[in-house]
Each structure stands twice: as C-alpha cells, then as structure tokens.
Amino acid sequence: MTTAILRAKGVSKKVRTADSDLPILEGVSFGVQAGQSVAIIGPSGAGKSTLLGLLAGLDSPTAGQIWMGEHEITATNEEGRAAIRAEMVGFVFQTFQLLGSLTALENVSLPMELAGKKNAKQRASDYLGRVGLGSRVKHYPKQLSGGEQQRVAIARAFACEPKILFADEPTGNLDQATGQKISDLLFNLNQQSDTTLVLVTHEQRLAERCQSIISIDDGRLISHTYQPEGV
C-alpha cells in the first residue's frame, strides 16, 4: 500500500478583520500519496494558495492538523516547520523568485550550499542541463526569457531532491506555448525523481494531467477525484 506523504484533517483558516474573523478555509481534509501528482483548483479567492501555504508549513491553520510524512507540522513552531521544509520541501512560484545578482548556476546551487550538500555546483549544472539550459549556466536572470527563468526555478527546486514539490501557478506568467513546455518539464521530472507534486492552477488542462484533483470553492473541499492514468 502506498504511503500518504501529506495529510490534512479538518484544516480551517480564519483571518482577523476589524469587525470579525473572516473564514478562508473551513474543515478541509484529504490525503496525498507519495509520488503522486495533485492539482488544487477552484475559482479566484477560493482559498487555493492559502491551502498550499498551510500544507507547505509556511503558515499555521486556525484549526486542524497537517502531517508531512511522519511529521505533524501543526504541532511544531516556526523553527520546527522550517527544519521540516528544509528536509522535505521544494517550491516553484509563479514569479520565479530568482536572485538577480546571481547566475543561473548560482541560483540553483545556493540552496544546496546553504543546506551543506556536497558537489552543489556540479549538481546544479546537471539539473540545468536536464531542463535544457546547459549553455546558459553563466547567464543572469535579466538575460533569460520568462520561460528560461522558470526552468532555472524548476532546476533549483528539483536539485535539492525534495520529497514534495509545491508549485503555485507555475505557468501563470507564461504564454501558452512556453507554459506547455514548463508543464511537460514539471511532470517529466516528477516521474523521474518520484517527487510528490502538489500544484495550484487555474488551467484545467494542466490539472487534468495530474493523478488527482482537489477542488476548492469558498474555502471548502468540494471534491477529490482520482485519474489513474494521470499525465
């Protein structure tokens, strides 16, 4: 039986406003199997990115529990969650989040160097080659197109060999053709590395490539459907 690497139980999130507590998520529960690709979908303002941030341990829910592997991340403080993220998590953002003063190679190798991993530069070079940027390792972000910058961000995420990769609208800032190439790359690396992929997207075609789809609306879980074929 495949092990659940990510579990949410009764997760709720409220934000304090001047007049009252505004509910963002209410009683969300589901599980994600190791190595699976999962899409979180829903209309704008449904709570998708909030849920992603909670699952990744970037924020704490108002109520409920979240487990990442054997770790209950809702039972630890920010320092503890940061340690779990460093051990298990990678991120790909819509806005790339590259450091403009560093080359592509340096952007990819820096997280590994900070984590004390050996051969960081070589691993960074290898992953840049895998995303088709072997000839661009010395280029700075401003010298790269949007699609190339996103490929650097993907190489950075996968080079750290995370158990779970969270992606927030990874193709949102890209044209359709480039977005297709980026999604192909994400799923190919997901399969090659057996990394669990959890992504937020508004693109139905991208969601349908995942093995399961979690649908959120008005802060509530509407459905969790499985697509055995995936990709």
N, C-alpha and C positions, 0 to 999 in steps of 0.2 A: 504494500500500500504506500502510495506517495505521501510524503510528509508535508503538512501545512507549514509553510515558512513565514506566513503573515496571517494574523487573525485579528479581527475586530469584533468586540462583543458589547453591544449596547452603547456605542460611541455617540456622544452628544457634545455639541459646542455652542456656547452662548457668548455673545459679546455685550458688555455693559454699555448702554447708551444713557443719555441724560435723563430719560424718563423710565426706562425699563431694561430688562435683559432681552436682547434680540437673538432668537434661535437661528443658528446657521446650519447645524446638523442635529438630527433627532433619532436616537436609537438605532444606529446603523450597525449591522452585524453581518460578517461574511468571512470566508477563508480563502487563501490563495496557496496553491500547491507549488512546491519547489520546481523551478524550471519553466513554469507556466508564463504565458504572455496574457496580460489582463488590461482591458481598456475601461476607464471610468468616463462615462458620457453623461450628458444632461444639458439643459438649457443654460444660458448665461445666468449666473447668480444662484445656481442650484446647490453650490457647496462643493464642487469637484476639487478645486485647488486647495480648499480648506481641508478636505478629507485627505488629499495626498500629503499635505504638510504634517498632519497628525500621524498618518501611517509611517512617515519617514522619521518621526521623532523630532521634527522641527518646532512643534508646538504641542501643548498638552490639552486633552479634551476636558470639558467641564464635568463629564461623567463617562463611565465605561472603561473598558480595558483593551489594550492593544499588545499583542505579542509579536516579536520579531525573532523567528527561530525559537530558542528556549528562553529568550529574554522578555519579561513583561516590561515594556518600556514605559508604561504608565505608572509603574511602581518605583521609578527611579527619578533622580533630579536631572537638571540640565547637563551636569558634568557626566553623569552616567549615560544619558542618552547620546551625548557626543562620542563617548567611547564606543558605544554600540554602533553608531553610524560609521565611525572610522573603521570598524571591523567588518561591517556587512553591506554598506550602502554606497551607491554611486548616483549621481544626478546629471540629467541633461535638461537644460532650461530653454525656453523659447528665445530668450535674449542672449544666448551663448555663454555669457559670463566669463569671457576670456580677459586676461590681463594685457592691456595694450602695450606695455613696456617689455613684454616677453615674447620670444619667438614661439612658433607652433611647438617646436620640440620642448622648449622650456615650460610652456603652459601645460603640456601633457606630463612632463617629468616632475614638476614641482610637488603635486600631492603625494607622489610616491617617495620623493626625497624627504618630505615632512614626516611621512609615516615610517621613515627609516628603512625602506625597502632597498634591496641591493639591485645594482645594474639598472637604475631608474632611467638613465639616458638611453640605454640600449633597448629597454622595454618600450619606452616612448617612441623611439624610432621604428620599432617593429610594428606598433599599433598604428602609427601614422601611415606606414606602408600598407597596412591592411585596409585602411579607409581611403586609399588612393592618393595620399599626399606625401609619398616618399620623396618627391622632388621639391617639396615646399617647406621642409622642416625648419629652414632658417628665415622664413618669412614671418613678418609681424601681422597681427590681426587686420590692420588697416590695409595691408597688401593682399588680403584674401577676400573673395566674394562671400556673400552670406552663407551659401551652401558649403563653402570650404571651411568657414568658421564653425559651422555646426558639426562638420566632420571632425574638426580638431576637438570640439567639446565631447563628441562621442568617443573618440580615441582616448581622451583623458579619463572618461568615466569607465570604460572597459579595461584600460591598462591597469587599474587598481584591482581588477578581478573581484568586483563586488558580488555578493550573493544575491542582492536585489538592486535593480536599476530603476529609479523613479524618473519619469520623463514628463514634464509639464508642457503640453502643446509643442512638442519638438519640431513640428513642421509649420507652426503658426506664422512665422515671419518669412516664409519662403514661397516662391512661386510654385505652381502645381508640379512642373517637371522636376524641379530641384527637390521639392518635398517628397516626390515619389522615390527618388534616389536615396534620400535620407531615411525614409521608412524602410526601404529594402535593406539598407545597411544595418539599421537597428535590429531588424528581425534576423538577419543572417548572423550577426554577432551574438544575438540572444541564443540562437540554436547552437552555434559553435561552442560557446562558453558555458551553456547550461545555466546562465544567469536568469533569474526571475525578472520579468519586465512588467512594470506597472506604469501605465501611461494615461494621462488625461488628454482627451482630444475632443474637438467638436466635429471632426471629419469622420463621417460614417464609414467611408471606405477603409480608413486606417483602423478604425475599431473592429471592423469585420475581419481583419487579418489576425486578430488576437484569438486565443483559445477560449477566452471567456469575456463577457461584457457585463460590467456593473453599471446599472442605470440609476442615476440620482435625480430627483426633482424636488424642489422646495425643501431641501435638507433631509429627505427621506430616501431610503433604499426602495426603488420601485421594482427592480428585478435583477437577478444574477443568472444570466444564461450562459450555457456552455456550447462551444463549437468545436467538436472533436478534431476536425481537420485543421483548424487554425490557418494561419498564413496561407 
